[in-house]
Structure formats: C-alpha cells, structure tokens
Amino acid sequence: MKVTVDLETAILRSETVVWRLFPGESYSLSRYIQNQEVVFMDLPGVSLPKDFPEENDALVPFLAVADAMKEYHRAKKKRDEVLRPKTDPSTYKNARKTGKRAKAAGAMRRLYSEAAKGDIVLVPAPYSEQAIWIGEFAHHPQRIVDGYADRRYGGEKIPGREVKWLTQAGNSSLPKELTRNIRNQNPFSRVEASFWEDVFQAAYGSFQLEGRYGSSMRSRSENFTELDNYRLAQFSLMLAQALEAADDGAIDNFRFDSFDSISEEYIASLSISVNSPGLFKAVANTAKPLLASAMFSLLINGNVRSTIEAGETVSVEVVNSKSTGTCSAAEEVGRDIDVILSSMGFDRVEELCKVASRLREDVRLESDSRITKIDKK
C-alpha cells in the first residue's frame, strides 16, 4: 500500500511580523474591515501621496483632514448646516501636533509604509463576539486601495491595505494576555514577538519559520479530560522514543516504557490551552511536531491500520501543498515515518495505533495533516 500524506504546513518568511489593528473608536470600523478584506485606520477623506512622507510631522496635515471630515459627518447626522471641508493636506499645514496625532502618525507609518506583504494582522471584533480576525497582508505597502465605511462616512474614501482573512479565532485559542493587549486602542502596532508562534498556530495550524516548527491538534468533543491530555502527550513521546532508539541503533530491542531518559532534542515543547482544553499545541527546533500530526492521521486511518495488522508494507509519501518548492520538513517527516513503520516491528506500531485510535474515538481528535491518496496496489 502506498499512502500520500499532506502536512498542510505554512512556510513563513524569515522576516514575517505580526501586527494588530484596532478598528476605530468603539469598534466602529469592525464590520467594514471584515466585509471588505481591507484594513484601514479611521482616516475618512484622506488621500495618501505616492511617496510616503519620511517624517511623522509631515503626516499631521493628513490627520487634520481626517479630523475635519469626521467632524463634518458628525454634524451632518445632527442635521447641522455645515460646509464640506477641504481635503487638500496643504490647507492644514499649520495644524497642531497633539499627542493623539503624534501617536496616530506613528501608526500611519507602520500600516501604510512598514507592514510588508505576508505579514500577519490581528483585528479584534467587539467584545460581545469574543473573536479575533487574523489576516495576511496581500500586497506590499506601496499598493494602497480604497476602503469605505458607508453608514458612517457616506462615500468618503479611506486609504487601506488589502488582506486575505485566514481565520476568525476565538479568544480561547490565543493567550489571555495577548487578547487583552490587542484591544489597546493604539490604531496600529506590532505584537510582542513572544506571542508570534501562538498567532502562527491559530492562523495556519502548522507552520515552519527559520528552523522552528509548530503544529496543532484539537478535539471536537466537549469531554476532553486530563487523561486525554496525557494520552496525546504519550503519543508524541512514544514517537520521540522510537526515533531516538533508531538513531542509537537500538530500535530492534527497545520498548515503550519510561520517557524520563529521552533526550530533549527529540521532544517538542508541548502546551495545552488553559482556556480551550481540547487545543493541543507543539513547537520544536525540528520537524517533530509535524511528524506527530502526520503519524496521527496515518494511524487512525482504517485502511492503513488493517494493512499494518496484516503484516503488509505501508509506503508513505509526505508532501506539503502549502510549499511552492522542495519542502525540507516533508522530507524529514517522510524519513522519520519510514524508520518507524519499517524498523519498529508490529507490536510497537500496534501500541501507537491503539493510543491514536483511542484519542480519535473518545474525543474526536483531529490533526492538521491529512491523507490525500491511498493506492492499495
């Protein structure tokens, strides 16, 4: 039997940065941003120049335009008789540089000049929705598009950046401190680097970034218990123990027993979300988290398991549909799977199958990897 397993692992740029955008006062721009797949600050009527100003002070007149337009539309809603303000920034060259405008100018620079194509942006939805939108900048910052907030500003254009929404994550899938921090009303800022791997896993499930690898497994059951947490950790450690035994030339004689002696290089950093007990995340400096994900998908498959039980050979090809070229992670995982299936012997592979099947049957556990093809010939 030949089986193809897809890791579905995002390969991220080494320069990837995670940002957060607050969608206007009282989340007033939230719906517009979500629906248009364009992120923007609260800048109605502003038209940015092709050559972005080098100094933040030069952005103050643009902010003054936005302030004038916001005041104009507030007055219109009150049915006051007001003239539409001019939108030429030179009209506001003597505008005051207030603390609020200074902060907004820095945010403008980051959003419209620094955030690169492929960077990640988090946009919190209103508190009542308990959700965070995660997107990826679709183009370089030189490409500015028009956004709109029709009910708020009529047909006024708002400069924006196109994004591809990756997911709408629940608050429980990210650390509590991060979900609090991104609701800070600074218009646009960088997320602390210590949270980036959590964001990558929420956005992509599995990822590879400069020698760091991450994967996620999640339960579709409300009955995920501490015992299930233990079984999932056990499954990962059994794989680690098998690979270490293979590297030491002792795979023919080893048994799954105490995991205390496993070298750290074979073990991924495992974590369980406190807020979402059924979410299990692993990261490491090797592709071991991706191996656990791929092996789980293999061993819960009825066709694969019956072939193993019949003592027949299972050949596995590992691919990564999210990689545009050769994927080193897929190659590494493929080699490790070959070692485990061809060298361990039926009894020990069967032990792995039992742990994986129990997790699948009891708590409907799922991994990011998936089997895409089975050839029984």
C-alpha positions in Angstrom: 0.0 0.0 0.0 1.2 3.5 -0.8 -0.2 6.5 1.1 0.3 10.2 0.5 0.1 12.5 3.5 -0.1 16.3 3.1 1.4 18.2 6.0 -0.5 21.4 5.0 2.2 23.4 6.7 2.6 27.2 6.0 6.2 28.1 5.1 6.7 31.6 6.6 9.1 34.3 5.5 12.0 34.8 7.9 11.0 38.5 8.1 7.4 37.8 9.0 6.0 40.2 11.6 2.7 40.1 13.5 0.7 43.3 13.8 -2.5 44.4 15.5 -5.1 46.9 14.3 -7.8 48.4 16.4 -10.9 49.0 14.2 -11.8 52.5 15.2 -13.3 54.1 18.4 -15.8 51.6 19.9 -15.0 49.1 17.1 -16.9 51.4 14.7 -15.0 50.2 11.7 -15.0 46.5 12.5 -17.8 45.3 10.2 -16.5 47.4 7.2 -12.9 46.0 7.6 -14.2 42.4 7.9 -16.5 42.5 4.9 -14.2 44.4 2.5 -11.0 42.4 3.3 -9.3 45.8 3.6 -7.7 47.1 6.9 -7.6 50.8 7.5 -7.3 53.4 10.2 -10.1 56.0 10.8 -9.0 58.4 8.1 -12.0 59.4 6.0 -11.3 61.7 3.1 -7.5 61.2 3.2 -5.6 60.5 0.0 -2.0 59.4 0.6 0.8 60.6 -1.6 2.7 58.1 -3.8 5.9 58.9 -2.0 5.1 58.3 1.7 6.4 61.2 3.9 9.7 60.4 5.6 8.9 62.3 8.8 5.9 61.7 11.1 5.4 65.5 11.4 4.6 65.6 7.7 1.6 63.3 8.4 -0.1 65.7 10.8 -1.9 67.6 7.9 -3.4 64.3 6.7 -4.6 63.6 10.2 -6.1 67.1 10.3 -8.0 66.3 7.1 -9.4 63.1 8.7 -10.4 65.0 11.9 -12.2 67.7 9.8 -14.1 65.0 7.8 -15.1 63.2 11.0 -16.5 66.4 12.5 -18.3 67.2 9.2 -20.1 63.8 9.2 -21.0 64.1 12.9 -22.5 67.5 12.2 -24.4 66.1 9.2 -26.0 63.4 11.3 -27.3 66.1 13.6 -28.7 67.9 10.5 -26.5 70.9 11.1 -25.8 73.1 8.2 -22.0 72.7 7.5 -19.8 73.0 4.6 -17.8 70.0 3.4 -14.2 70.6 4.5 -11.3 70.7 2.0 -9.3 67.5 1.7 -6.0 69.0 0.4 -3.4 68.5 3.2 -1.7 71.7 2.4 -4.8 73.5 3.7 -3.8 72.2 7.1 -0.1 72.8 7.1 -0.3 74.7 10.3 -2.4 72.0 12.1 -1.4 71.4 15.8 0.7 68.3 16.5 -1.2 67.0 19.5 -0.2 63.9 21.5 -3.1 62.0 19.8 -2.0 63.0 16.4 1.6 62.1 17.1 0.5 58.6 18.1 -1.7 58.3 15.0 1.2 59.4 12.8 3.4 56.6 14.0 0.5 54.1 13.4 0.0 55.5 9.9 3.7 55.0 9.1 3.6 51.4 10.4 0.4 50.5 8.5 1.0 52.3 5.2 4.7 52.1 4.9 6.2 49.3 7.1 3.9 46.3 7.3 5.1 44.0 4.5 3.3 41.6 2.1 2.9 38.3 4.0 2.9 39.9 7.5 0.1 38.9 9.8 -2.5 41.3 11.2 -4.9 40.8 14.1 -8.2 42.7 14.2 -10.3 42.3 17.4 -14.1 42.1 16.9 -16.3 43.8 19.5 -16.2 42.2 23.0 -19.7 40.7 22.5 -18.4 38.5 19.7 -15.4 37.1 21.6 -13.4 36.8 18.4 -10.3 38.0 16.6 -9.9 38.2 12.9 -6.5 37.0 11.6 -5.4 38.1 8.2 -2.3 38.2 5.9 -1.3 41.4 4.0 -1.9 40.6 0.4 0.4 43.2 -1.2 3.4 45.4 -0.5 2.6 48.8 1.2 3.0 50.7 -2.0 -0.3 49.3 -3.1 -3.0 51.4 -1.3 -6.6 50.7 -2.0 -9.9 52.4 -1.1 -11.9 51.3 1.9 -15.3 52.6 2.9 -17.5 53.0 6.0 -20.7 53.9 4.2 -23.1 54.3 7.1 -20.5 56.3 9.0 -18.9 58.5 6.3 -21.0 58.1 3.2 -18.9 57.6 0.1 -15.7 59.0 1.6 -12.7 57.1 0.5 -10.4 55.7 3.3 -6.8 54.6 2.4 -6.5 50.9 3.1 -4.4 47.7 2.7 -5.8 44.5 1.2 -5.7 41.4 3.4 -6.6 37.8 3.0 -8.5 36.6 6.0 -7.1 33.4 7.3 -9.4 32.6 10.2 -11.7 34.1 12.8 -10.2 32.8 16.0 -12.0 32.6 19.3 -10.4 34.3 22.2 -9.7 31.0 23.9 -7.3 29.9 21.1 -4.8 32.7 22.0 -3.1 33.6 25.2 -5.3 35.8 27.5 -2.5 38.4 27.8 -2.4 38.7 24.0 -6.2 39.0 23.6 -6.1 41.9 26.2 -3.2 43.6 24.6 -4.6 43.7 21.1 -7.7 45.6 22.4 -5.4 48.5 23.3 -6.8 51.4 21.2 -3.4 52.3 19.7 -4.6 52.3 16.0 -1.8 50.0 14.6 1.2 48.5 16.3 3.5 45.5 16.4 2.5 42.5 18.6 5.1 41.3 21.1 7.4 38.7 19.5 6.8 36.2 22.4 3.2 35.7 21.1 4.0 35.2 17.4 4.2 31.4 17.4 0.8 31.3 19.1 -0.6 33.5 16.3 1.0 31.4 13.6 -0.6 28.3 15.0 -4.0 30.0 15.3 -3.7 31.3 11.7 -2.2 28.2 9.9 -2.4 25.3 12.3 1.1 24.0 11.3 4.0 26.3 10.3 7.7 26.4 9.6 9.7 29.5 10.2 13.6 29.6 10.2 14.2 26.2 11.9 11.1 26.5 14.1 8.2 24.1 13.5 4.7 24.1 15.0 1.6 22.0 14.8 -1.8 21.9 16.4 -4.3 19.2 17.3 -7.8 19.8 18.5 -10.7 17.9 20.0 -14.2 18.3 18.6 -15.6 16.9 21.8 -16.7 18.8 25.0 -15.5 15.9 27.1 -11.7 16.4 26.6 -10.1 15.5 30.0 -6.7 15.4 31.7 -6.5 11.7 30.8 -6.8 12.6 27.1 -4.2 15.3 27.5 -1.9 12.6 28.9 -2.6 10.2 26.0 -1.8 12.9 23.5 1.5 13.7 25.2 2.1 9.9 25.5 1.7 9.5 21.7 4.2 12.3 21.0 6.7 10.9 23.5 6.4 7.4 22.0 7.4 8.7 18.6 10.3 10.6 20.2 11.5 7.4 22.0 11.3 5.4 18.8 13.3 7.9 16.8 16.0 8.2 19.5 16.3 4.4 19.6 16.6 4.3 15.8 19.4 6.9 15.9 21.2 4.9 18.6 20.9 1.7 16.6 18.7 0.1 19.3 15.3 0.1 17.7 15.1 -3.7 17.4 15.3 -4.1 21.2 13.6 -1.1 22.7 10.2 -1.0 24.4 7.9 1.9 25.2 8.4 2.4 29.0 9.6 5.4 31.0 10.1 8.6 29.0 12.4 10.1 31.5 15.6 9.2 29.6 14.5 10.7 26.2 17.0 13.4 25.0 15.5 16.9 24.8 16.4 17.2 21.1 13.7 14.6 20.3 10.9 16.3 22.3 8.7 19.1 21.2 7.6 21.8 23.6 4.0 20.8 24.3 1.3 23.1 25.6 -2.4 22.8 26.3 -4.6 25.9 26.2 -5.9 26.7 29.6 -8.9 28.4 28.1 -9.5 25.7 25.5 -8.6 22.3 27.0 -9.1 20.5 23.7 -6.4 22.6 21.9 -3.0 21.0 22.0 0.0 22.8 20.5 3.6 21.7 19.9 6.6 23.6 18.8 10.3 22.5 18.3 13.5 23.2 16.5 13.0 20.1 14.5 10.0 18.8 12.5 8.9 16.5 15.3 5.5 18.4 15.8 4.7 17.8 12.1 5.7 14.1 12.5 3.2 13.6 15.3 0.5 15.3 13.2 1.3 13.1 10.1 1.6 9.9 12.1 -1.7 10.5 13.9 -3.5 10.9 10.5 -1.9 7.7 9.3 -2.6 5.5 12.3 -6.3 6.4 12.7 -7.0 5.5 9.0 -8.8 2.2 8.9 -7.1 1.1 5.6 -3.6 1.9 6.9 -4.2 0.1 10.2 -5.7 -3.0 8.6 -2.7 -3.2 6.3 -0.3 -2.9 9.2 -2.3 -5.6 11.1 -2.0 -7.9 8.1 1.8 -7.6 8.3 1.9 -5.9 4.9 4.2 -3.0 3.9 2.9 0.6 4.0 4.9 3.1 1.9 4.3 6.7 2.8 5.0 9.8 0.6 4.9 13.0 2.6 4.1 16.3 0.7 3.3 19.8 1.6 0.6 21.5 -0.5 1.4 24.9 1.0 5.0 24.8 -0.1 5.9 26.1 -3.6 9.2 24.2 -3.9 11.1 21.4 -2.2 9.9 21.2 1.5 12.7 20.1 3.9 10.1 19.5 6.6 8.2 17.0 4.3 11.5 15.2 3.6 12.4 15.0 7.2 9.0 13.7 8.3 9.0 11.2 5.4 12.3 9.7 6.6 11.1 9.5 10.2 7.9 7.8 9.2 9.8 5.3 7.2 12.0 4.5 10.2 9.1 4.0 12.5 7.0 1.8 10.1 9.8 -0.3 8.7 12.0 -0.8 11.8 9.9 -0.9 14.9 8.0 -4.2 14.4 4.3 -4.9 14.5 3.8 -4.9 18.3 5.1 -1.4 18.9 3.4 0.1 15.8 0.2 -1.5 17.2 0.7 0.2 20.5 0.9 3.6 18.7 -2.2 2.7 16.7 -4.1 2.0 19.9 -3.2 5.3 21.5 -4.1 7.2 18.4 -7.4 5.4 17.9 -8.5 5.9 21.5 -7.9 9.7 21.0 -9.8 9.7 17.8 -12.8 7.7 19.0 -13.1 9.1 22.5 -12.7 12.8 21.9 -12.8 13.2 18.1 -9.2 14.5 17.9 -8.0 16.0 14.6 -4.6 17.0 13.3 -3.6 19.4 10.6 -2.2 16.7 8.3 -4.5 14.7 6.1 -4.2 11.7 3.8 -4.8 12.7 0.2 -4.3 9.4 -1.6 -4.3 5.7 -0.9 -3.1 3.3 -3.6 -3.7 -0.3 -2.4 -1.7 -1.9 -5.2 
